[in-house]
Amino acid sequence: MTFGEMKQLTDHFNQIKGASQKLKNKRLKQLIKDIEGNFVTYGPNQNIFAAGLVCAAFEELEVR
């Protein structure tokens, strides 16, 4: 993951946090899928930033 990709994902995450709760949950779930599908790897080569952003997105989700 490049610095530009990290900044773009962070900006997108911050934009999502300002949305209405219903829209916010839907967009956060999609962001998590996108990050996990493209950037998260496990083991010694794990992308720490991507994993951290996924954790932050899960923390923002409203549990029902």
mmCIF file as Biopython writes it, N, C-alpha, C and O atoms, coordinates in Angstrom:
data_model
#
loop_
_atom_site.group_PDB
_atom_site.id
_atom_site.type_symbol
_atom_site.label_atom_id
_atom_site.label_alt_id
_atom_site.label_comp_id
_atom_site.label_asym_id
_atom_site.label_entity_id
_atom_site.label_seq_id
_atom_site.pdbx_PDB_ins_code
_atom_site.Cartn_x
_atom_site.Cartn_y
_atom_site.Cartn_z
_atom_site.occupancy
_atom_site.B_iso_or_equiv
_atom_site.auth_seq_id
_atom_site.auth_asym_id
_atom_site.pdbx_PDB_model_num
ATOM 1   N N  . MET A ? 1  ? 0.852   -1.167  0.000  1.0 0.0 1  A 1 
ATOM 2   C CA . MET A ? 1  ? 0.000   0.000   0.000  1.0 0.0 1  A 1 
ATOM 3   C C  . MET A ? 1  ? 0.899   1.231   0.000  1.0 0.0 1  A 1 
ATOM 4   O O  . MET A ? 1  ? 1.841   1.331   0.786  1.0 0.0 1  A 1 
ATOM 5   N N  . THR A ? 2  ? 0.594   2.154   -0.886 1.0 0.0 2  A 1 
ATOM 6   C CA . THR A ? 2  ? 1.376   3.380   -0.981 1.0 0.0 2  A 1 
ATOM 7   C C  . THR A ? 2  ? 0.844   4.433   -0.011 1.0 0.0 2  A 1 
ATOM 8   O O  . THR A ? 2  ? -0.247  4.299   0.542  1.0 0.0 2  A 1 
ATOM 9   N N  . PHE A ? 3  ? 1.642   5.482   0.180  1.0 0.0 3  A 1 
ATOM 10  C CA . PHE A ? 3  ? 1.202   6.588   1.029  1.0 0.0 3  A 1 
ATOM 11  C C  . PHE A ? 3  ? -0.075  7.213   0.477  1.0 0.0 3  A 1 
ATOM 12  O O  . PHE A ? 3  ? -0.985  7.548   1.235  1.0 0.0 3  A 1 
ATOM 13  N N  . GLY A ? 4  ? -0.142  7.368   -0.843 1.0 0.0 4  A 1 
ATOM 14  C CA . GLY A ? 4  ? -1.330  7.952   -1.471 1.0 0.0 4  A 1 
ATOM 15  C C  . GLY A ? 4  ? -2.579  7.129   -1.213 1.0 0.0 4  A 1 
ATOM 16  O O  . GLY A ? 4  ? -3.652  7.676   -0.957 1.0 0.0 4  A 1 
ATOM 17  N N  . GLU A ? 5  ? -2.436  5.799   -1.282 1.0 0.0 5  A 1 
ATOM 18  C CA . GLU A ? 5  ? -3.575  4.921   -1.005 1.0 0.0 5  A 1 
ATOM 19  C C  . GLU A ? 5  ? -3.999  5.030   0.462  1.0 0.0 5  A 1 
ATOM 20  O O  . GLU A ? 5  ? -5.191  5.033   0.772  1.0 0.0 5  A 1 
ATOM 21  N N  . MET A ? 6  ? -3.018  5.118   1.359  1.0 0.0 6  A 1 
ATOM 22  C CA . MET A ? 6  ? -3.343  5.271   2.780  1.0 0.0 6  A 1 
ATOM 23  C C  . MET A ? 6  ? -4.104  6.569   3.022  1.0 0.0 6  A 1 
ATOM 24  O O  . MET A ? 6  ? -5.095  6.585   3.753  1.0 0.0 6  A 1 
ATOM 25  N N  . LYS A ? 7  ? -3.648  7.645   2.416  1.0 0.0 7  A 1 
ATOM 26  C CA . LYS A ? 7  ? -4.310  8.941   2.597  1.0 0.0 7  A 1 
ATOM 27  C C  . LYS A ? 7  ? -5.723  8.907   2.031  1.0 0.0 7  A 1 
ATOM 28  O O  . LYS A ? 7  ? -6.659  9.407   2.654  1.0 0.0 7  A 1 
ATOM 29  N N  . GLN A ? 8  ? -5.875  8.318   0.852  1.0 0.0 8  A 1 
ATOM 30  C CA . GLN A ? 8  ? -7.190  8.241   0.219  1.0 0.0 8  A 1 
ATOM 31  C C  . GLN A ? 8  ? -8.165  7.435   1.087  1.0 0.0 8  A 1 
ATOM 32  O O  . GLN A ? 8  ? -9.312  7.844   1.270  1.0 0.0 8  A 1 
ATOM 33  N N  . LEU A ? 9  ? -7.722  6.310   1.614  1.0 0.0 9  A 1 
ATOM 34  C CA . LEU A ? 9  ? -8.584  5.488   2.472  1.0 0.0 9  A 1 
ATOM 35  C C  . LEU A ? 9  ? -8.922  6.206   3.775  1.0 0.0 9  A 1 
ATOM 36  O O  . LEU A ? 9  ? -10.055 6.133   4.253  1.0 0.0 9  A 1 
ATOM 37  N N  . THR A ? 10 ? -7.942  6.897   4.347  1.0 0.0 10 A 1 
ATOM 38  C CA . THR A ? 10 ? -8.184  7.644   5.582  1.0 0.0 10 A 1 
ATOM 39  C C  . THR A ? 10 ? -9.182  8.767   5.346  1.0 0.0 10 A 1 
ATOM 40  O O  . THR A ? 10 ? -10.089 8.972   6.152  1.0 0.0 10 A 1 
ATOM 41  N N  . ASP A ? 11 ? -9.021  9.494   4.250  1.0 0.0 11 A 1 
ATOM 42  C CA . ASP A ? 11 ? -9.959  10.570  3.922  1.0 0.0 11 A 1 
ATOM 43  C C  . ASP A ? 11 ? -11.367 10.019  3.718  1.0 0.0 11 A 1 
ATOM 44  O O  . ASP A ? 11 ? -12.345 10.608  4.178  1.0 0.0 11 A 1 
ATOM 45  N N  . HIS A ? 12 ? -11.463 8.881   3.022  1.0 0.0 12 A 1 
ATOM 46  C CA . HIS A ? 12 ? -12.764 8.253   2.777  1.0 0.0 12 A 1 
ATOM 47  C C  . HIS A ? 12 ? -13.395 7.810   4.106  1.0 0.0 12 A 1 
ATOM 48  O O  . HIS A ? 12 ? -14.590 8.011   4.322  1.0 0.0 12 A 1 
ATOM 49  N N  . PHE A ? 13 ? -12.602 7.216   4.982  1.0 0.0 13 A 1 
ATOM 50  C CA . PHE A ? 13 ? -13.086 6.784   6.297  1.0 0.0 13 A 1 
ATOM 51  C C  . PHE A ? 13 ? -13.616 7.973   7.093  1.0 0.0 13 A 1 
ATOM 52  O O  . PHE A ? 13 ? -14.688 7.893   7.691  1.0 0.0 13 A 1 
ATOM 53  N N  . ASN A ? 14 ? -12.878 9.061   7.102  1.0 0.0 14 A 1 
ATOM 54  C CA . ASN A ? 14 ? -13.312 10.252  7.842  1.0 0.0 14 A 1 
ATOM 55  C C  . ASN A ? 14 ? -14.588 10.844  7.257  1.0 0.0 14 A 1 
ATOM 56  O O  . ASN A ? 14 ? -15.428 11.362  7.993  1.0 0.0 14 A 1 
ATOM 57  N N  . GLN A ? 15 ? -14.735 10.770  5.939  1.0 0.0 15 A 1 
ATOM 58  C CA . GLN A ? 15 ? -15.951 11.256  5.284  1.0 0.0 15 A 1 
ATOM 59  C C  . GLN A ? 15 ? -17.148 10.390  5.695  1.0 0.0 15 A 1 
ATOM 60  O O  . GLN A ? 15 ? -18.232 10.910  5.961  1.0 0.0 15 A 1 
ATOM 61  N N  . ILE A ? 16 ? -16.950 9.089   5.746  1.0 0.0 16 A 1 
ATOM 62  C CA . ILE A ? 16 ? -18.019 8.162   6.131  1.0 0.0 16 A 1 
ATOM 63  C C  . ILE A ? 16 ? -18.483 8.433   7.562  1.0 0.0 16 A 1 
ATOM 64  O O  . ILE A ? 16 ? -19.678 8.353   7.848  1.0 0.0 16 A 1 
ATOM 65  N N  . LYS A ? 17 ? -17.564 8.749   8.449  1.0 0.0 17 A 1 
ATOM 66  C CA . LYS A ? 17 ? -17.917 8.975   9.855  1.0 0.0 17 A 1 
ATOM 67  C C  . LYS A ? 17 ? -18.914 10.109  10.029 1.0 0.0 17 A 1 
ATOM 68  O O  . LYS A ? 17 ? -19.611 10.158  11.043 1.0 0.0 17 A 1 
ATOM 69  N N  . GLY A ? 18 ? -19.000 11.020  9.071  1.0 0.0 18 A 1 
ATOM 70  C CA . GLY A ? 18 ? -19.922 12.143  9.171  1.0 0.0 18 A 1 
ATOM 71  C C  . GLY A ? 18 ? -21.300 11.876  8.592  1.0 0.0 18 A 1 
ATOM 72  O O  . GLY A ? 18 ? -22.166 12.750  8.637  1.0 0.0 18 A 1 
ATOM 73  N N  . ALA A ? 19 ? -21.521 10.692  8.053  1.0 0.0 19 A 1 
ATOM 74  C CA . ALA A ? 19 ? -22.798 10.370  7.408  1.0 0.0 19 A 1 
ATOM 75  C C  . ALA A ? 19 ? -23.853 9.981   8.446  1.0 0.0 19 A 1 
ATOM 76  O O  . ALA A ? 19 ? -23.535 9.752   9.613  1.0 0.0 19 A 1 
ATOM 77  N N  . SER A ? 20 ? -25.121 9.911   8.000  1.0 0.0 20 A 1 
ATOM 78  C CA . SER A ? 20 ? -26.190 9.430   8.880  1.0 0.0 20 A 1 
ATOM 79  C C  . SER A ? 20 ? -25.890 7.982   9.264  1.0 0.0 20 A 1 
ATOM 80  O O  . SER A ? 20 ? -25.196 7.275   8.533  1.0 0.0 20 A 1 
ATOM 81  N N  . GLN A ? 21 ? -26.411 7.539   10.411 1.0 0.0 21 A 1 
ATOM 82  C CA . GLN A ? 21 ? -26.045 6.229   10.940 1.0 0.0 21 A 1 
ATOM 83  C C  . GLN A ? 21 ? -26.370 5.088   9.978  1.0 0.0 21 A 1 
ATOM 84  O O  . GLN A ? 21 ? -25.561 4.174   9.813  1.0 0.0 21 A 1 
ATOM 85  N N  . LYS A ? 22 ? -27.536 5.128   9.343  1.0 0.0 22 A 1 
ATOM 86  C CA . LYS A ? 22 ? -27.916 4.047   8.427  1.0 0.0 22 A 1 
ATOM 87  C C  . LYS A ? 22 ? -26.949 3.984   7.250  1.0 0.0 22 A 1 
ATOM 88  O O  . LYS A ? 22 ? -26.462 2.911   6.898  1.0 0.0 22 A 1 
ATOM 89  N N  . LEU A ? 23 ? -26.677 5.124   6.651  1.0 0.0 23 A 1 
ATOM 90  C CA . LEU A ? 23 ? -25.756 5.182   5.520  1.0 0.0 23 A 1 
ATOM 91  C C  . LEU A ? 23 ? -24.335 4.883   5.979  1.0 0.0 23 A 1 
ATOM 92  O O  . LEU A ? 23 ? -23.568 4.236   5.266  1.0 0.0 23 A 1 
ATOM 93  N N  . LYS A ? 24 ? -23.994 5.348   7.154  1.0 0.0 24 A 1 
ATOM 94  C CA . LYS A ? 24 ? -22.656 5.152   7.704  1.0 0.0 24 A 1 
ATOM 95  C C  . LYS A ? 24 ? -22.345 3.664   7.843  1.0 0.0 24 A 1 
ATOM 96  O O  . LYS A ? 24 ? -21.275 3.216   7.433  1.0 0.0 24 A 1 
ATOM 97  N N  . ASN A ? 25 ? -23.266 2.898   8.416  1.0 0.0 25 A 1 
ATOM 98  C CA . ASN A ? 25 ? -23.035 1.463   8.592  1.0 0.0 25 A 1 
ATOM 99  C C  . ASN A ? 25 ? -22.852 0.756   7.261  1.0 0.0 25 A 1 
ATOM 100 O O  . ASN A ? 25 ? -21.962 -0.082  7.118  1.0 0.0 25 A 1 
ATOM 101 N N  . LYS A ? 26 ? -23.682 1.087   6.291  1.0 0.0 26 A 1 
ATOM 102 C CA . LYS A ? 26 ? -23.592 0.459   4.972  1.0 0.0 26 A 1 
ATOM 103 C C  . LYS A ? 26 ? -22.246 0.767   4.317  1.0 0.0 26 A 1 
ATOM 104 O O  . LYS A ? 26 ? -21.597 -0.122  3.765  1.0 0.0 26 A 1 
ATOM 105 N N  . ARG A ? 27 ? -21.837 2.022   4.384  1.0 0.0 27 A 1 
ATOM 106 C CA . ARG A ? 27 ? -20.581 2.433   3.755  1.0 0.0 27 A 1 
ATOM 107 C C  . ARG A ? 27 ? -19.366 1.874   4.493  1.0 0.0 27 A 1 
ATOM 108 O O  . ARG A ? 27 ? -18.365 1.528   3.866  1.0 0.0 27 A 1 
ATOM 109 N N  . LEU A ? 28 ? -19.449 1.784   5.820  1.0 0.0 28 A 1 
ATOM 110 C CA . LEU A ? 28 ? -18.343 1.199   6.584  1.0 0.0 28 A 1 
ATOM 111 C C  . LEU A ? 28 ? -18.161 -0.277  6.245  1.0 0.0 28 A 1 
ATOM 112 O O  . LEU A ? 28 ? -17.034 -0.748  6.090  1.0 0.0 28 A 1 
ATOM 113 N N  . LYS A ? 29 ? -19.268 -1.004  6.129  1.0 0.0 29 A 1 
ATOM 114 C CA . LYS A ? 29 ? -19.177 -2.423  5.771  1.0 0.0 29 A 1 
ATOM 115 C C  . LYS A ? 29 ? -18.527 -2.600  4.405  1.0 0.0 29 A 1 
ATOM 116 O O  . LYS A ? 29 ? -17.725 -3.514  4.211  1.0 0.0 29 A 1 
ATOM 117 N N  . GLN A ? 30 ? -18.871 -1.728  3.457  1.0 0.0 30 A 1 
ATOM 118 C CA . GLN A ? 30 ? -18.271 -1.809  2.129  1.0 0.0 30 A 1 
ATOM 119 C C  . GLN A ? 30 ? -16.788 -1.440  2.175  1.0 0.0 30 A 1 
ATOM 120 O O  . GLN A ? 30 ? -15.972 -2.065  1.497  1.0 0.0 30 A 1 
ATOM 121 N N  . LEU A ? 31 ? -16.440 -0.434  2.966  1.0 0.0 31 A 1 
ATOM 122 C CA . LEU A ? 31 ? -15.038 -0.046  3.113  1.0 0.0 31 A 1 
ATOM 123 C C  . LEU A ? 31 ? -14.223 -1.201  3.690  1.0 0.0 31 A 1 
ATOM 124 O O  . LEU A ? 31 ? -13.115 -1.472  3.228  1.0 0.0 31 A 1 
ATOM 125 N N  . ILE A ? 32 ? -14.766 -1.878  4.695  1.0 0.0 32 A 1 
ATOM 126 C CA . ILE A ? 32 ? -14.078 -3.023  5.295  1.0 0.0 32 A 1 
ATOM 127 C C  . ILE A ? 32 ? -13.841 -4.106  4.248  1.0 0.0 32 A 1 
ATOM 128 O O  . ILE A ? 32 ? -12.740 -4.648  4.157  1.0 0.0 32 A 1 
ATOM 129 N N  . LYS A ? 33 ? -14.858 -4.423  3.461  1.0 0.0 33 A 1 
ATOM 130 C CA . LYS A ? 33 ? -14.711 -5.433  2.406  1.0 0.0 33 A 1 
ATOM 131 C C  . LYS A ? 33 ? -13.641 -5.026  1.403  1.0 0.0 33 A 1 
ATOM 132 O O  . LYS A ? 33 ? -12.812 -5.844  1.003  1.0 0.0 33 A 1 
ATOM 133 N N  . ASP A ? 34 ? -13.661 -3.758  0.999  1.0 0.0 34 A 1 
ATOM 134 C CA . ASP A ? 34 ? -12.685 -3.273  0.023  1.0 0.0 34 A 1 
ATOM 135 C C  . ASP A ? 34 ? -11.259 -3.364  0.563  1.0 0.0 34 A 1 
ATOM 136 O O  . ASP A ? 34 ? -10.350 -3.806  -0.141 1.0 0.0 34 A 1 
ATOM 137 N N  . ILE A ? 35 ? -11.070 -2.950  1.802  1.0 0.0 35 A 1 
ATOM 138 C CA . ILE A ? 35 ? -9.726  -2.989  2.387  1.0 0.0 35 A 1 
ATOM 139 C C  . ILE A ? 35 ? -9.264  -4.430  2.564  1.0 0.0 35 A 1 
ATOM 140 O O  . ILE A ? 35 ? -8.133  -4.766  2.214  1.0 0.0 35 A 1 
ATOM 141 N N  . GLU A ? 36 ? -10.127 -5.278  3.101  1.0 0.0 36 A 1 
ATOM 142 C CA . GLU A ? 36 ? -9.747  -6.677  3.306  1.0 0.0 36 A 1 
ATOM 143 C C  . GLU A ? 36 ? -9.441  -7.369  1.983  1.0 0.0 36 A 1 
ATOM 144 O O  . GLU A ? 36 ? -8.516  -8.177  1.902  1.0 0.0 36 A 1 
ATOM 145 N N  . GLY A ? 37 ? -10.206 -7.059  0.959  1.0 0.0 37 A 1 
ATOM 146 C CA . GLY A ? 37 ? -10.001 -7.694  -0.336 1.0 0.0 37 A 1 
ATOM 147 C C  . GLY A ? 37 ? -8.757  -7.236  -1.068 1.0 0.0 37 A 1 
ATOM 148 O O  . GLY A ? 37 ? -8.196  -7.983  -1.870 1.0 0.0 37 A 1 
ATOM 149 N N  . ASN A ? 38 ? -8.320  -6.017  -0.803 1.0 0.0 38 A 1 
ATOM 150 C CA . ASN A ? 38 ? -7.203  -5.463  -1.567 1.0 0.0 38 A 1 
ATOM 151 C C  . ASN A ? 38 ? -5.902  -5.288  -0.795 1.0 0.0 38 A 1 
ATOM 152 O O  . ASN A ? 38 ? -4.828  -5.291  -1.397 1.0 0.0 38 A 1 
ATOM 153 N N  . PHE A ? 39 ? -5.978  -5.135  0.522  1.0 0.0 39 A 1 
ATOM 154 C CA . PHE A ? 39 ? -4.771  -4.742  1.244  1.0 0.0 39 A 1 
ATOM 155 C C  . PHE A ? 39 ? -4.397  -5.600  2.439  1.0 0.0 39 A 1 
ATOM 156 O O  . PHE A ? 39 ? -3.220  -5.659  2.795  1.0 0.0 39 A 1 
ATOM 157 N N  . VAL A ? 40 ? -5.353  -6.269  3.072  1.0 0.0 40 A 1 
ATOM 158 C CA . VAL A ? 40 ? -5.041  -6.989  4.303  1.0 0.0 40 A 1 
ATOM 159 C C  . VAL A ? 40 ? -4.450  -8.348  3.971  1.0 0.0 40 A 1 
ATOM 160 O O  . VAL A ? 40 ? -5.055  -9.157  3.267  1.0 0.0 40 A 1 
ATOM 161 N N  . THR A ? 41 ? -3.253  -8.580  4.495  1.0 0.0 41 A 1 
ATOM 162 C CA . THR A ? 41 ? -2.623  -9.894  4.432  1.0 0.0 41 A 1 
ATOM 163 C C  . THR A ? 41 ? -2.255  -10.263 5.860  1.0 0.0 41 A 1 
ATOM 164 O O  . THR A ? 41 ? -2.094  -9.387  6.710  1.0 0.0 41 A 1 
ATOM 165 N N  . TYR A ? 42 ? -2.124  -11.524 6.119  1.0 0.0 42 A 1 
ATOM 166 C CA . TYR A ? 42 ? -1.817  -11.971 7.473  1.0 0.0 42 A 1 
ATOM 167 C C  . TYR A ? 42 ? -0.445  -12.619 7.491  1.0 0.0 42 A 1 
ATOM 168 O O  . TYR A ? 42 ? 0.044   -13.093 6.465  1.0 0.0 42 A 1 
ATOM 169 N N  . GLY A ? 43 ? 0.161   -12.636 8.647  1.0 0.0 43 A 1 
ATOM 170 C CA . GLY A ? 43 ? 1.490   -13.202 8.795  1.0 0.0 43 A 1 
ATOM 171 C C  . GLY A ? 43 ? 2.534   -12.106 8.898  1.0 0.0 43 A 1 
ATOM 172 O O  . GLY A ? 43 ? 2.212   -10.962 9.220  1.0 0.0 43 A 1 
ATOM 173 N N  . PRO A ? 44 ? 3.793   -12.453 8.624  1.0 0.0 44 A 1 
ATOM 174 C CA . PRO A ? 44 ? 4.883   -11.482 8.811  1.0 0.0 44 A 1 
ATOM 175 C C  . PRO A ? 44 ? 4.808   -10.279 7.872  1.0 0.0 44 A 1 
ATOM 176 O O  . PRO A ? 44 ? 5.397   -9.239  8.165  1.0 0.0 44 A 1 
ATOM 177 N N  . ASN A ? 45 ? 4.110   -10.397 6.769  1.0 0.0 45 A 1 
ATOM 178 C CA . ASN A ? 45 ? 4.004   -9.294  5.809  1.0 0.0 45 A 1 
ATOM 179 C C  . ASN A ? 45 ? 2.692   -8.534  5.942  1.0 0.0 45 A 1 
ATOM 180 O O  . ASN A ? 45 ? 2.258   -7.877  4.995  1.0 0.0 45 A 1 
ATOM 181 N N  . GLN A ? 46 ? 2.064   -8.616  7.096  1.0 0.0 46 A 1 
ATOM 182 C CA . GLN A ? 46 ? 0.770   -7.966  7.307  1.0 0.0 46 A 1 
ATOM 183 C C  . GLN A ? 46 ? 0.893   -6.457  7.144  1.0 0.0 46 A 1 
ATOM 184 O O  . GLN A ? 46 ? 1.843   -5.840  7.627  1.0 0.0 46 A 1 
ATOM 185 N N  . ASN A ? 47 ? -0.082  -5.877  6.459  1.0 0.0 47 A 1 
ATOM 186 C CA . ASN A ? 47 ? -0.127  -4.425  6.293  1.0 0.0 47 A 1 
ATOM 187 C C  . ASN A ? 47 ? -0.783  -3.852  7.544  1.0 0.0 47 A 1 
ATOM 188 O O  . ASN A ? 47 ? -2.002  -3.915  7.701  1.0 0.0 47 A 1 
ATOM 189 N N  . ILE A ? 48 ? 0.027   -3.299  8.421  1.0 0.0 48 A 1 
ATOM 190 C CA . ILE A ? 48 ? -0.450  -2.822  9.715  1.0 0.0 48 A 1 
ATOM 191 C C  . ILE A ? 48 ? -1.449  -1.680  9.560  1.0 0.0 48 A 1 
ATOM 192 O O  . ILE A ? 48 ? -2.440  -1.626  10.288 1.0 0.0 48 A 1 
ATOM 193 N N  . PHE A ? 49 ? -1.204  -0.771  8.626  1.0 0.0 49 A 1 
ATOM 194 C CA . PHE A ? 49 ? -2.126  0.350   8.437  1.0 0.0 49 A 1 
ATOM 195 C C  . PHE A ? 49 ? -3.502  -0.155  8.013  1.0 0.0 49 A 1 
ATOM 196 O O  . PHE A ? 49 ? -4.516  0.279   8.560  1.0 0.0 49 A 1 
ATOM 197 N N  . ALA A ? 50 ? -3.544  -1.072  7.039  1.0 0.0 50 A 1 
ATOM 198 C CA . ALA A ? 50 ? -4.824  -1.592  6.554  1.0 0.0 50 A 1 
ATOM 199 C C  . ALA A ? 50 ? -5.565  -2.321  7.671  1.0 0.0 50 A 1 
ATOM 200 O O  . ALA A ? 50 ? -6.772  -2.146  7.838  1.0 0.0 50 A 1 
ATOM 201 N N  . ALA A ? 51 ? -4.847  -3.130  8.426  1.0 0.0 51 A 1 
ATOM 202 C CA . ALA A ? 51 ? -5.477  -3.858  9.531  1.0 0.0 51 A 1 
ATOM 203 C C  . ALA A ? 51 ? -6.013  -2.886  10.581 1.0 0.0 51 A 1 
ATOM 204 O O  . ALA A ? 51 ? -7.097  -3.097  11.125 1.0 0.0 51 A 1 
ATOM 205 N N  . GLY A ? 52 ? -5.267  -1.836  10.865 1.0 0.0 52 A 1 
ATOM 206 C CA . GLY A ? 52 ? -5.706  -0.838  11.839 1.0 0.0 52 A 1 
ATOM 207 C C  . GLY A ? 52 ? -6.930  -0.079  11.376 1.0 0.0 52 A 1 
ATOM 208 O O  . GLY A ? 52 ? -7.818  0.224   12.174 1.0 0.0 52 A 1 
ATOM 209 N N  . LEU A ? 53 ? -6.985  0.229   10.087 1.0 0.0 53 A 1 
ATOM 210 C CA . LEU A ? 53 ? -8.138  0.947   9.549  1.0 0.0 53 A 1 
ATOM 211 C C  . LEU A ? 53 ? -9.384  0.066   9.576  1.0 0.0 53 A 1 
ATOM 212 O O  . LEU A ? 53 ? -10.485 0.552   9.832  1.0 0.0 53 A 1 
ATOM 213 N N  . VAL A ? 54 ? -9.213  -1.224  9.313  1.0 0.0 54 A 1 
ATOM 214 C CA . VAL A ? 54 ? -10.342 -2.157  9.414  1.0 0.0 54 A 1 
ATOM 215 C C  . VAL A ? 54 ? -10.848 -2.194  10.858 1.0 0.0 54 A 1 
ATOM 216 O O  . VAL A ? 54 ? -12.057 -2.179  11.087 1.0 0.0 54 A 1 
ATOM 217 N N  . CYS A ? 55 ? -9.942  -2.242  11.827 1.0 0.0 55 A 1 
ATOM 218 C CA . CYS A ? 55 ? -10.346 -2.236  13.245 1.0 0.0 55 A 1 
ATOM 219 C C  . CYS A ? 55 ? -11.092 -0.955  13.593 1.0 0.0 55 A 1 
ATOM 220 O O  . CYS A ? 55 ? -12.108 -0.996  14.287 1.0 0.0 55 A 1 
ATOM 221 N N  . ALA A ? 56 ? -10.594 0.179   13.114 1.0 0.0 56 A 1 
ATOM 222 C CA . ALA A ? 56 ? -11.256 1.460   13.384 1.0 0.0 56 A 1 
ATOM 223 C C  . ALA A ? 56 ? -12.650 1.488   12.769 1.0 0.0 56 A 1 
ATOM 224 O O  . ALA A ? 56 ? -13.587 2.010   13.374 1.0 0.0 56 A 1 
ATOM 225 N N  . ALA A ? 57 ? -12.791 0.929   11.566 1.0 0.0 57 A 1 
ATOM 226 C CA . ALA A ? 57 ? -14.097 0.891   10.905 1.0 0.0 57 A 1 
ATOM 227 C C  . ALA A ? 57 ? -15.068 0.016   11.698 1.0 0.0 57 A 1 
ATOM 228 O O  . ALA A ? 57 ? -16.235 0.373   11.858 1.0 0.0 57 A 1 
ATOM 229 N N  . PHE A ? 58 ? -14.588 -1.133  12.195 1.0 0.0 58 A 1 
ATOM 230 C CA . PHE A ? 58 ? -15.441 -1.991  13.020 1.0 0.0 58 A 1 
ATOM 231 C C  . PHE A ? 58 ? -15.877 -1.270  14.292 1.0 0.0 58 A 1 
ATOM 232 O O  . PHE A ? 58 ? -17.013 -1.435  14.734 1.0 0.0 58 A 1 
ATOM 233 N N  . GLU A ? 59 ? -14.997 -0.479  14.879 1.0 0.0 59 A 1 
ATOM 234 C CA . GLU A ? 59 ? -15.346 0.267   16.091 1.0 0.0 59 A 1 
ATOM 235 C C  . GLU A ? 59 ? -16.432 1.304   15.816 1.0 0.0 59 A 1 
ATOM 236 O O  . GLU A ? 59 ? -17.230 1.605   16.704 1.0 0.0 59 A 1 
ATOM 237 N N  . GLU A ? 60 ? -16.477 1.851   14.612 1.0 0.0 60 A 1 
ATOM 238 C CA . GLU A ? 60 ? -17.472 2.863   14.255 1.0 0.0 60 A 1 
ATOM 239 C C  . GLU A ? 60 ? -18.833 2.262   13.920 1.0 0.0 60 A 1 
ATOM 240 O O  . GLU A ? 60 ? -19.847 2.958   13.979 1.0 0.0 60 A 1 
ATOM 241 N N  . LEU A ? 61 ? -18.866 0.969   13.566 1.0 0.0 61 A 1 
ATOM 242 C CA . LEU A ? 61 ? -20.137 0.329   13.214 1.0 0.0 61 A 1 
ATOM 243 C C  . LEU A ? 61 ? -21.069 0.301   14.416 1.0 0.0 61 A 1 
ATOM 244 O O  . LEU A ? 61 ? -20.655 0.002   15.536 1.0 0.0 61 A 1 
ATOM 245 N N  . GLU A ? 62 ? -22.329 0.617   14.167 1.0 0.0 62 A 1 
ATOM 246 C CA . GLU A ? 62 ? -23.334 0.525   15.226 1.0 0.0 62 A 1 
ATOM 247 C C  . GLU A ? 62 ? -23.838 -0.901  15.263 1.0 0.0 62 A 1 
ATOM 248 O O  . GLU A ? 62 ? -24.354 -1.412  14.269 1.0 0.0 62 A 1 
ATOM 249 N N  . VAL A ? 63 ? -23.691 -1.539  16.401 1.0 0.0 63 A 1 
ATOM 250 C CA . VAL A ? 63 ? -24.139 -2.923  16.551 1.0 0.0 63 A 1 
ATOM 251 C C  . VAL A ? 63 ? -25.618 -2.915  16.887 1.0 0.0 63 A 1 
ATOM 252 O O  . VAL A ? 63 ? -26.060 -2.187  17.775 1.0 0.0 63 A 1 
ATOM 253 N N  . ARG A ? 64 ? -26.385 -3.735  16.166 1.0 0.0 64 A 1 
ATOM 254 C CA . ARG A ? 64 ? -27.830 -3.809  16.392 1.0 0.0 64 A 1 
ATOM 255 C C  . ARG A ? 64 ? -28.214 -5.177  16.843 1.0 0.0 64 A 1 
ATOM 256 O O  . ARG A ? 64 ? -29.392 -5.440  17.085 1.0 0.0 64 A 1 
#
